[in-house]
Amino acid sequence: MKEKVLVSACLLGVNCKYNGNNNYRAELKAKLQDKEIILACPEVMGGLSIPRKPAEIVHDKVVTIEGDDVTTKFCQGAKETLDLCQKLGIKKAILKANSPSCGVGQVYDGSFTGKLVDKDGITAKLLIENGIEVMSDIDFLKKQEKQRGDRNL
């Protein structure tokens, strides 16, 4: 039985990113061939549309570039994602770096200028608080590359 891993849907080609595109990472898909991949987009699961206005975390709220508070939808999507993990027995998640939902360790600072701050996204934080091992796509691929390098020593 393959290990189940939750993956941000945009990373594997689903057009659910705020602008209607995706963040496809072929190398990520290749590294997960031996896993059962469960795709999720917390923002869509929380009821946000595709496309939608860009949003960032400002203090403890998630707001769009136009100033609309979408915190409730982000929190709902995080809860739906946690429920999915618990229902399917998922213990690991690979989430999109820097996202206000999925960012692990860093997210955009709320100024919509591309500046990062040390903070977890809404979904990442909830999953971590509930014992799910979470890492960003960037960290996962770095870890895989390091492990490959170590085996070649």
N, C-alpha and C positions, 0 to 999 in steps of 0.2 A: 504494500500500500504506500503510495507516494505521500510525502509530507505536503500539507496544504500551506500555501503562502498567499496572503492578500497582497495585491499589487495595485497601485494607482492605475486606473484604466487608461489614462492619457499616455502613460509610459509604454503601453503596448499597442498604441495606435488608435484607440477609441477617440473620436473627435468630440471630447467633452470639456476641453479647456475653455476658459472664459471667452476666448475669441473664436470659438468654434473649431479650432485646430486641435492638434495633439502634441505630445512630447515624446514621440516614438524613440525607443532606445533598442536597436537591434541587438546590441551586445548584452543587454539585460535579458532579453528573451532567450538568447543562446545559453546564458548562464543558468537559466531556470528550467531547462529541458527535463530535468529529473524530478521536478516538483509539480504538484497539482496547483495550478494558478487560479486564484479567485480574483476577478477584477471588480473594482469598486471605484466610484467617484463620489466622495462624500458630499460635494457641493450639489450635484444633481440629485443624490439620494435625499438631500435636505429640501428639495423643491425648487432649486434655482434653475433658470433656463439656460439653454445653449443657443446662441451666445448670451453673455451677460456682461455687465459692467465689471471692470477689474475691481478687486476688493483687497484691502490690507487690514491688518490688525492695528488699531489705534487705541492705546491703553488696553482696556479689557473688552473692547467692542470691535466688531468687524464692520467696516464701512466701505462703501463703493467710492470710486473716484469722484462721484457727484455728491457724496456725503450721506447717502442713504444707509441706515443701519440694517445690516443683514445678519446680525449676530444670531438671531433665533434660528434662521435657516442653516447656518453653519453648525450650530449646536445640534440641531435635529439630524443633520447628515452625519455628524460624529457619532451620535447615539445609534443611528441605523447601522453604521459601519461596525460599531462595537457589537451590536446585537447579531450581525451577520457572523462575525468572528466567533462569538460564543456559541451560536447555533451550530456552526460547522466545525468547531474545535480547532480553529486557527490560532496558532501561537506566535506566528511571525508575520511581519508586514514590511513591505518595501514601498515607500511613499515618495512622492515628488518633492524634491528639495525646494525649500524657500516658500512654498505655497502657504497661504493663510489657513488652509485646512490641513495639509499634509507635511508641511515643513518640519524637519527634525533638527532641533538645535539652533536653527536660524530661520527667520522669516523676514520679509520686507517690513520696514519700520513704520509704514503708514503715511509716508510723505509722497509716495508714488514716484520716487526718483531712483529706484533701484538700490537704495541703501539697505543693508541687512543689519538686524539686531539679533542678539542671542535670546531666543525664545522658541518654543514649540508651537506649531499650528494647532488649531482647535481639535482636530481628529487625532493627530499624533499624540497630543497631551492626554486625551481620554484613553487611548489604547495603552499608552505607557502606564498610566495610573491603574489600569486593570490587568497588568501583568503580561501584556503582549510585547514581544521583542520587536522594536521598530527601528528601522534605519532608512536613510534616504537612498535614492537610486545612486547618487554619487558615492556615498560611503560604501554601499554594497559592492559597487564595481571596483572601488579602490581595494576593499578587503579581498575580493576575488583575485585581483591582480597580484596583491602581496602574497597570497597563499600560493599562487602559481609560481611566483618568483622564488618563494621559500623551497618549494619542491624541486626547483632546478639547481639548488645549491649542492 
